Amino acid sequence: MQPPPTRGQLERALTQRIQALYRSQLEHTPSKVICNIFDEKIAIILEDSLTKPEQILASAGKEQLAEQVHEDLDEALQPELKLLIEEVVGVSVVDLLSKATLETGRTGTIAILSAPPQVRGS
């Protein structure tokens, strides 16, 4: 039987899978994805998370529309993101909270898990 992964291994796996999800679904790759696991919570930070259409809308002074498009895309991706997280950490996700900031291009997501994932050294 394999020992459980380390926290760092899970965080790296999440980072890679989330980048792949954005690339395949939105044809956009955030410049940086950071995942940190804290007990039964996972913090996910996406740098440069705005797609080209969202950037164009924001540049044209249509910030509200850009925000709405981003929220709608985020909501549409949530079921896949939830499944991806559950596959990587082996624990069910009970809630996903997400917010983006147009000014910085960052998106922050917090996944609330039903229990802490099994990791080596804990």
VMD Tcl script that builds the backbone (N, CA, C; Angstrom):
set m [mol new atoms 366]
animate dup $m
set s [atomselect $m all]
$s set {name element resname resid chain x y z} {
  {N N MET 1 A 0.842 -1.196 0.000}
  {CA C MET 1 A 0.000 0.000 0.000}
  {C C MET 1 A 0.879 1.248 0.000}
  {N N GLN 2 A 0.516 2.191 -0.843}
  {CA C GLN 2 A 1.278 3.433 -0.963}
  {C C GLN 2 A 1.044 4.320 0.257}
  {N N PRO 3 A 2.101 4.993 0.730}
  {CA C PRO 3 A 1.884 5.963 1.806}
  {C C PRO 3 A 1.119 7.163 1.251}
  {N N PRO 4 A 0.390 7.883 2.106}
  {CA C PRO 4 A -0.325 9.059 1.600}
  {C C PRO 4 A 0.669 10.101 1.080}
  {N N PRO 5 A 0.235 10.958 0.175}
  {CA C PRO 5 A 1.132 11.991 -0.352}
  {C C PRO 5 A 1.424 13.049 0.715}
  {N N THR 6 A 2.454 13.836 0.470}
  {CA C THR 6 A 2.732 14.963 1.360}
  {C C THR 6 A 1.778 16.102 1.002}
  {N N ARG 7 A 1.660 17.065 1.889}
  {CA C ARG 7 A 0.826 18.248 1.627}
  {C C ARG 7 A 1.327 18.948 0.348}
  {N N GLY 8 A 2.650 19.075 0.222}
  {CA C GLY 8 A 3.237 19.723 -0.955}
  {C C GLY 8 A 2.899 19.000 -2.247}
  {N N GLN 9 A 2.898 17.670 -2.217}
  {CA C GLN 9 A 2.546 16.896 -3.415}
  {C C GLN 9 A 1.097 17.152 -3.819}
  {N N LEU 10 A 0.192 17.190 -2.838}
  {CA C LEU 10 A -1.215 17.475 -3.139}
  {C C LEU 10 A -1.370 18.887 -3.697}
  {N N GLU 11 A -0.680 19.848 -3.094}
  {CA C GLU 11 A -0.777 21.236 -3.554}
  {C C GLU 11 A -0.251 21.378 -4.980}
  {N N ARG 12 A 0.859 20.710 -5.301}
  {CA C ARG 12 A 1.402 20.757 -6.665}
  {C C ARG 12 A 0.447 20.094 -7.657}
  {N N ALA 13 A -0.123 18.959 -7.269}
  {CA C ALA 13 A -1.071 18.266 -8.152}
  {C C ALA 13 A -2.291 19.145 -8.423}
  {N N LEU 14 A -2.804 19.801 -7.384}
  {CA C LEU 14 A -3.939 20.711 -7.560}
  {C C LEU 14 A -3.577 21.848 -8.510}
  {N N THR 15 A -2.412 22.445 -8.300}
  {CA C THR 15 A -1.955 23.553 -9.141}
  {C C THR 15 A -1.921 23.136 -10.607}
  {N N GLN 16 A -1.311 21.993 -10.894}
  {CA C GLN 16 A -1.188 21.526 -12.278}
  {C C GLN 16 A -2.548 21.219 -12.898}
  {N N ARG 17 A -3.418 20.569 -12.138}
  {CA C ARG 17 A -4.740 20.206 -12.664}
  {C C ARG 17 A -5.615 21.445 -12.894}
  {N N ILE 18 A -5.506 22.444 -12.006}
  {CA C ILE 18 A -6.300 23.672 -12.166}
  {C C ILE 18 A -5.819 24.448 -13.389}
  {N N GLN 19 A -4.499 24.535 -13.586}
  {CA C GLN 19 A -3.973 25.187 -14.792}
  {C C GLN 19 A -4.490 24.479 -16.044}
  {N N ALA 20 A -4.476 23.160 -16.030}
  {CA C ALA 20 A -4.954 22.380 -17.179}
  {C C ALA 20 A -6.450 22.608 -17.411}
  {N N LEU 21 A -7.230 22.712 -16.340}
  {CA C LEU 21 A -8.669 22.963 -16.462}
  {C C LEU 21 A -8.920 24.304 -17.150}
  {N N TYR 22 A -8.247 25.344 -16.699}
  {CA C TYR 22 A -8.422 26.664 -17.314}
  {C C TYR 22 A -7.977 26.659 -18.773}
  {N N ARG 23 A -6.863 25.988 -19.042}
  {CA C ARG 23 A -6.347 25.925 -20.410}
  {C C ARG 23 A -7.342 25.193 -21.321}
  {N N SER 24 A -7.884 24.066 -20.866}
  {CA C SER 24 A -8.772 23.273 -21.727}
  {C C SER 24 A -10.167 23.885 -21.855}
  {N N GLN 25 A -10.698 24.457 -20.785}
  {CA C GLN 25 A -12.065 24.972 -20.822}
  {C C GLN 25 A -12.166 26.416 -21.310}
  {N N LEU 26 A -11.182 27.249 -20.962}
  {CA C LEU 26 A -11.253 28.669 -21.312}
  {C C LEU 26 A -10.195 29.098 -22.323}
  {N N GLU 27 A -9.327 28.144 -22.711}
  {CA C GLU 27 A -8.199 28.462 -23.590}
  {C C GLU 27 A -7.412 29.645 -23.037}
  {N N HIS 28 A -7.252 29.644 -21.721}
  {CA C HIS 28 A -6.518 30.698 -21.013}
  {C C HIS 28 A -5.766 30.046 -19.863}
  {N N THR 29 A -4.499 30.404 -19.718}
  {CA C THR 29 A -3.713 29.866 -18.613}
  {C C THR 29 A -3.322 31.004 -17.684}
  {N N PRO 30 A -3.805 31.000 -16.442}
  {CA C PRO 30 A -3.349 32.009 -15.484}
  {C C PRO 30 A -1.824 31.950 -15.366}
  {N N SER 31 A -1.183 33.110 -15.163}
  {CA C SER 31 A 0.282 33.131 -15.099}
  {C C SER 31 A 0.811 32.378 -13.884}
  {N N LYS 32 A 0.013 32.328 -12.837}
  {CA C LYS 32 A 0.447 31.634 -11.628}
  {C C LYS 32 A -0.781 31.101 -10.899}
  {N N VAL 33 A -0.675 29.870 -10.414}
  {CA C VAL 33 A -1.722 29.266 -9.594}
  {C C VAL 33 A -1.051 28.817 -8.303}
  {N N ILE 34 A -1.604 29.255 -7.186}
  {CA C ILE 34 A -1.064 28.891 -5.875}
  {C C ILE 34 A -2.162 28.159 -5.111}
  {N N CYS 35 A -1.844 26.979 -4.589}
  {CA C CYS 35 A -2.789 26.206 -3.780}
  {C C CYS 35 A -2.153 25.922 -2.424}
  {N N ASN 36 A -2.885 26.212 -1.368}
  {CA C ASN 36 A -2.423 25.909 -0.014}
  {C C ASN 36 A -3.529 25.190 0.737}
  {N N ILE 37 A -3.167 24.079 1.370}
  {CA C ILE 37 A -4.125 23.289 2.135}
  {C C ILE 37 A -3.955 23.617 3.611}
  {N N PHE 38 A -5.058 23.979 4.260}
  {CA C PHE 38 A -5.092 24.271 5.691}
  {C C PHE 38 A -6.187 23.413 6.312}
  {N N ASP 39 A -5.810 22.309 6.912}
  {CA C ASP 39 A -6.786 21.395 7.513}
  {C C ASP 39 A -7.864 21.040 6.491}
  {N N GLU 40 A -9.120 21.455 6.748}
  {CA C GLU 40 A -10.193 21.101 5.818}
  {C C GLU 40 A -10.523 22.252 4.858}
  {N N LYS 41 A -9.546 23.139 4.635}
  {CA C LYS 41 A -9.735 24.242 3.696}
  {C C LYS 41 A -8.586 24.273 2.687}
  {N N ILE 42 A -8.908 24.691 1.472}
  {CA C ILE 42 A -7.889 24.874 0.437}
  {C C ILE 42 A -8.050 26.283 -0.119}
  {N N ALA 43 A -6.965 27.054 -0.079}
  {CA C ALA 43 A -6.953 28.393 -0.673}
  {C C ALA 43 A -6.302 28.288 -2.051}
  {N N ILE 44 A -6.983 28.834 -3.049}
  {CA C ILE 44 A -6.488 28.803 -4.426}
  {C C ILE 44 A -6.426 30.241 -4.931}
  {N N ILE 45 A -5.239 30.678 -5.345}
  {CA C ILE 45 A -5.056 32.024 -5.889}
  {C C ILE 45 A -4.642 31.891 -7.354}
  {N N LEU 46 A -5.359 32.569 -8.232}
  {CA C LEU 46 A -5.029 32.592 -9.656}
  {C C LEU 46 A -4.560 33.999 -10.015}
  {N N GLU 47 A -3.344 34.113 -10.532}
  {CA C GLU 47 A -2.820 35.395 -11.016}
  {C C GLU 47 A -3.139 35.499 -12.505}
  {N N ASP 48 A -3.467 36.697 -12.969}
  {CA C ASP 48 A -3.826 36.917 -14.379}
  {C C ASP 48 A -4.923 35.944 -14.806}
  {N N SER 49 A -6.002 35.939 -14.041}
  {CA C SER 49 A -7.078 34.973 -14.279}
  {C C SER 49 A -8.112 35.451 -15.293}
  {N N LEU 50 A -8.047 36.717 -15.693}
  {CA C LEU 50 A -9.044 37.237 -16.624}
  {C C LEU 50 A -8.745 36.789 -18.052}
  {N N THR 51 A -9.777 36.325 -18.735}
  {CA C THR 51 A -9.630 35.918 -20.131}
  {C C THR 51 A -9.532 37.163 -21.016}
  {N N LYS 52 A -9.127 36.977 -22.252}
  {CA C LYS 52 A -8.988 38.097 -23.190}
  {C C LYS 52 A -10.307 38.861 -23.354}
  {N N PRO 53 A -11.453 38.192 -23.560}
  {CA C PRO 53 A -12.711 38.943 -23.675}
  {C C PRO 53 A -13.020 39.773 -22.420}
  {N N GLU 54 A -12.736 39.232 -21.233}
  {CA C GLU 54 A -12.970 39.992 -19.997}
  {C C GLU 54 A -12.067 41.220 -19.948}
  {N N GLN 55 A -10.811 41.061 -20.363}
  {CA C GLN 55 A -9.870 42.183 -20.383}
  {C C GLN 55 A -10.329 43.263 -21.364}
  {N N ILE 56 A -10.807 42.843 -22.531}
  {CA C ILE 56 A -11.278 43.799 -23.540}
  {C C ILE 56 A -12.477 44.579 -23.011}
  {N N LEU 57 A -13.426 43.882 -22.393}
  {CA C LEU 57 A -14.596 44.556 -21.825}
  {C C LEU 57 A -14.181 45.563 -20.753}
  {N N ALA 58 A -13.286 45.170 -19.867}
  {CA C ALA 58 A -12.833 46.063 -18.794}
  {C C ALA 58 A -12.116 47.281 -19.375}
  {N N SER 59 A -11.276 47.072 -20.388}
  {CA C SER 59 A -10.538 48.177 -21.023}
  {C C SER 59 A -11.473 49.146 -21.739}
  {N N ALA 60 A -12.606 48.638 -22.208}
  {CA C ALA 60 A -13.577 49.467 -22.928}
  {C C ALA 60 A -14.534 50.182 -21.975}
  {N N GLY 61 A -14.258 50.108 -20.671}
  {CA C GLY 61 A -15.113 50.785 -19.701}
  {C C GLY 61 A -16.351 50.000 -19.316}
  {N N LYS 62 A -16.404 48.744 -19.677}
  {CA C LYS 62 A -17.565 47.900 -19.356}
  {C C LYS 62 A -17.204 46.943 -18.216}
  {N N GLU 63 A -16.763 47.539 -17.092}
  {CA C GLU 63 A -16.303 46.738 -15.958}
  {C C GLU 63 A -17.392 45.828 -15.399}
  {N N GLN 64 A -18.619 46.364 -15.304}
  {CA C GLN 64 A -19.707 45.541 -14.748}
  {C C GLN 64 A -19.972 44.315 -15.613}
  {N N LEU 65 A -19.955 44.500 -16.920}
  {CA C LEU 65 A -20.167 43.372 -17.826}
  {C C LEU 65 A -19.011 42.382 -17.721}
  {N N ALA 66 A -17.778 42.902 -17.635}
  {CA C ALA 66 A -16.609 42.028 -17.480}
  {C C ALA 66 A -16.714 41.212 -16.193}
  {N N GLU 67 A -17.144 41.865 -15.104}
  {CA C GLU 67 A -17.321 41.152 -13.832}
  {C C GLU 67 A -18.396 40.082 -13.953}
  {N N GLN 68 A -19.503 40.417 -14.626}
  {CA C GLN 68 A -20.597 39.455 -14.787}
  {C C GLN 68 A -20.149 38.256 -15.617}
  {N N VAL 69 A -19.415 38.515 -16.701}
  {CA C VAL 69 A -18.902 37.426 -17.539}
  {C C VAL 69 A -17.985 36.536 -16.709}
  {N N HIS 70 A -17.095 37.157 -15.926}
  {CA C HIS 70 A -16.171 36.373 -15.106}
  {C C HIS 70 A -16.938 35.527 -14.079}
  {N N GLU 71 A -17.928 36.133 -13.427}
  {CA C GLU 71 A -18.728 35.393 -12.443}
  {C C GLU 71 A -19.469 34.231 -13.097}
  {N N ASP 72 A -20.030 34.467 -14.287}
  {CA C ASP 72 A -20.761 33.405 -14.988}
  {C C ASP 72 A -19.828 32.261 -15.394}
  {N N LEU 73 A -18.638 32.599 -15.902}
  {CA C LEU 73 A -17.661 31.561 -16.258}
  {C C LEU 73 A -17.220 30.791 -15.018}
  {N N ASP 74 A -16.976 31.523 -13.942}
  {CA C ASP 74 A -16.554 30.905 -12.687}
  {C C ASP 74 A -17.625 29.927 -12.189}
  {N N GLU 75 A -18.874 30.370 -12.247}
  {CA C GLU 75 A -19.988 29.521 -11.809}
  {C C GLU 75 A -20.109 28.276 -12.692}
  {N N ALA 76 A -19.903 28.450 -14.000}
  {CA C ALA 76 A -19.988 27.317 -14.926}
  {C C ALA 76 A -18.857 26.315 -14.694}
  {N N LEU 77 A -17.678 26.794 -14.269}
  {CA C LEU 77 A -16.529 25.915 -14.023}
  {C C LEU 77 A -16.573 25.238 -12.655}
  {N N GLN 78 A -17.369 25.763 -11.726}
  {CA C GLN 78 A -17.349 25.247 -10.357}
  {C C GLN 78 A -17.598 23.750 -10.230}
  {N N PRO 79 A -18.559 23.154 -10.950}
  {CA C PRO 79 A -18.734 21.699 -10.813}
  {C C PRO 79 A -17.478 20.915 -11.201}
  {N N GLU 80 A -16.806 21.334 -12.280}
  {CA C GLU 80 A -15.575 20.646 -12.695}
  {C C GLU 80 A -14.449 20.879 -11.702}
  {N N LEU 81 A -14.342 22.111 -11.190}
  {CA C LEU 81 A -13.307 22.424 -10.207}
  {C C LEU 81 A -13.529 21.610 -8.933}
  {N N LYS 82 A -14.772 21.520 -8.511}
  {CA C LYS 82 A -15.109 20.742 -7.313}
  {C C LYS 82 A -14.714 19.278 -7.497}
  {N N LEU 83 A -15.061 18.699 -8.636}
  {CA C LEU 83 A -14.725 17.303 -8.925}
  {C C LEU 83 A -13.213 17.105 -8.972}
  {N N LEU 84 A -12.511 18.024 -9.612}
  {CA C LEU 84 A -11.051 17.970 -9.708}
  {C C LEU 84 A -10.425 17.953 -8.310}
  {N N ILE 85 A -10.876 18.858 -7.441}
  {CA C ILE 85 A -10.344 18.928 -6.073}
  {C C ILE 85 A -10.612 17.618 -5.341}
  {N N GLU 86 A -11.830 17.109 -5.462}
  {CA C GLU 86 A -12.181 15.857 -4.784}
  {C C GLU 86 A -11.318 14.701 -5.270}
  {N N GLU 87 A -11.050 14.644 -6.578}
  {CA C GLU 87 A -10.199 13.581 -7.128}
  {C C GLU 87 A -8.782 13.665 -6.582}
  {N N VAL 88 A -8.233 14.873 -6.495}
  {CA C VAL 88 A -6.843 15.043 -6.059}
  {C C VAL 88 A -6.687 14.777 -4.566}
  {N N VAL 89 A -7.574 15.349 -3.742}
  {CA C VAL 89 A -7.383 15.235 -2.285}
  {C C VAL 89 A -8.113 14.046 -1.665}
  {N N GLY 90 A -9.046 13.440 -2.407}
  {CA C GLY 90 A -9.742 12.269 -1.889}
  {C C GLY 90 A -10.752 12.566 -0.798}
  {N N VAL 91 A -11.229 13.807 -0.753}
  {CA C VAL 91 A -12.211 14.229 0.251}
  {C C VAL 91 A -13.265 15.069 -0.468}
  {N N SER 92 A -14.532 14.972 -0.050}
  {CA C SER 92 A -15.570 15.738 -0.732}
  {C C SER 92 A -15.502 17.222 -0.375}
  {N N VAL 93 A -15.880 18.040 -1.355}
  {CA C VAL 93 A -15.938 19.493 -1.188}
  {C C VAL 93 A -17.369 19.844 -0.803}
  {N N VAL 94 A -17.536 20.543 0.320}
  {CA C VAL 94 A -18.881 20.926 0.748}
  {C C VAL 94 A -19.258 22.333 0.295}
  {N N ASP 95 A -18.249 23.173 -0.010}
  {CA C ASP 95 A -18.543 24.528 -0.466}
  {C C ASP 95 A -17.349 25.098 -1.217}
  {N N LEU 96 A -17.641 25.915 -2.222}
  {CA C LEU 96 A -16.608 26.654 -2.963}
  {C C LEU 96 A -16.985 28.129 -2.927}
  {N N LEU 97 A -16.078 28.959 -2.467}
  {CA C LEU 97 A -16.293 30.403 -2.399}
  {C C LEU 97 A -15.265 31.049 -3.316}
  {N N SER 98 A -15.709 31.959 -4.191}
  {CA C SER 98 A -14.779 32.523 -5.165}
  {C C SER 98 A -15.070 33.996 -5.396}
  {N N LYS 99 A -14.000 34.775 -5.609}
  {CA C LYS 99 A -14.136 36.207 -5.899}
  {C C LYS 99 A -12.972 36.644 -6.766}
  {N N ALA 100 A -13.259 37.471 -7.758}
  {CA C ALA 100 A -12.221 38.001 -8.649}
  {C C ALA 100 A -12.147 39.516 -8.501}
  {N N THR 101 A -10.971 40.060 -8.782}
  {CA C THR 101 A -10.762 41.503 -8.779}
  {C C THR 101 A -10.241 41.911 -10.152}
  {N N LEU 102 A -11.021 42.736 -10.855}
  {CA C LEU 102 A -10.624 43.165 -12.195}
  {C C LEU 102 A -9.328 43.965 -12.182}
  {N N GLU 103 A -9.165 44.826 -11.177}
  {CA C GLU 103 A -7.999 45.712 -11.126}
  {C C GLU 103 A -6.691 44.929 -11.087}
  {N N THR 104 A -6.663 43.825 -10.357}
  {CA C THR 104 A -5.422 43.049 -10.219}
  {C C THR 104 A -5.406 41.820 -11.117}
  {N N GLY 105 A -6.577 41.414 -11.616}
  {CA C GLY 105 A -6.654 40.210 -12.436}
  {C C GLY 105 A -6.548 38.930 -11.630}
  {N N ARG 106 A -6.701 39.034 -10.314}
  {CA C ARG 106 A -6.591 37.850 -9.454}
  {C C ARG 106 A -7.974 37.281 -9.143}
  {N N THR 107 A -7.995 35.964 -8.981}
  {CA C THR 107 A -9.181 35.274 -8.489}
  {C C THR 107 A -8.769 34.455 -7.282}
  {N N GLY 108 A -9.550 34.552 -6.225}
  {CA C GLY 108 A -9.306 33.751 -5.032}
  {C C GLY 108 A -10.468 32.802 -4.816}
  {N N THR 109 A -10.153 31.556 -4.546}
  {CA C THR 109 A -11.178 30.544 -4.287}
  {C C THR 109 A -10.814 29.812 -3.008}
  {N N ILE 110 A -11.810 29.587 -2.170}
  {CA C ILE 110 A -11.619 28.779 -0.968}
  {C C ILE 110 A -12.530 27.569 -1.092}
  {N N ALA 111 A -11.932 26.392 -1.005}
  {CA C ALA 111 A -12.702 25.144 -1.013}
  {C C ALA 111 A -12.808 24.662 0.426}
  {N N ILE 112 A -14.024 24.403 0.868}
  {CA C ILE 112 A -14.262 23.856 2.203}
  {C C ILE 112 A -14.497 22.357 2.030}
  {N N LEU 113 A -13.660 21.558 2.694}
  {CA C LEU 113 A -13.736 20.103 2.575}
  {C C LEU 113 A -14.533 19.511 3.728}
  {N N SER 114 A -15.031 18.299 3.534}
  {CA C SER 114 A -15.778 17.615 4.594}
  {C C SER 114 A -14.859 17.145 5.717}
  {N N ALA 115 A -13.567 16.986 5.412}
  {CA C ALA 115 A -12.563 16.553 6.395}
  {C C ALA 115 A -11.190 16.913 5.839}
  {N N PRO 116 A -10.180 16.999 6.691}
  {CA C PRO 116 A -8.831 17.246 6.169}
  {C C PRO 116 A -8.372 16.067 5.307}
  {N N PRO 117 A -7.644 16.330 4.213}
  {CA C PRO 117 A -7.134 15.224 3.397}
  {C C PRO 117 A -6.046 14.454 4.143}
  {N N GLN 118 A -5.908 13.173 3.815}
  {CA C GLN 118 A -4.848 12.347 4.403}
  {C C GLN 118 A -3.521 12.756 3.786}
  {N N VAL 119 A -2.599 13.212 4.627}
  {CA C VAL 119 A -1.264 13.569 4.148}
  {C C VAL 119 A -0.224 12.955 5.061}
  {N N ARG 120 A 0.936 12.703 4.478}
  {CA C ARG 120 A 2.045 12.164 5.244}
  {C C ARG 120 A 2.558 13.225 6.206}
  {N N GLY 121 A 2.901 12.803 7.406}
  {CA C GLY 121 A 3.495 13.714 8.374}
  {C C GLY 121 A 2.496 14.517 9.174}
  {N N SER 122 A 1.210 14.145 9.135}
  {CA C SER 122 A 0.240 14.893 9.942}
  {C C SER 122 A -0.473 13.984 10.911}
}
mol reanalyze $m
mol bondsrecalc $m
mol representation Tube
mol addrep $m
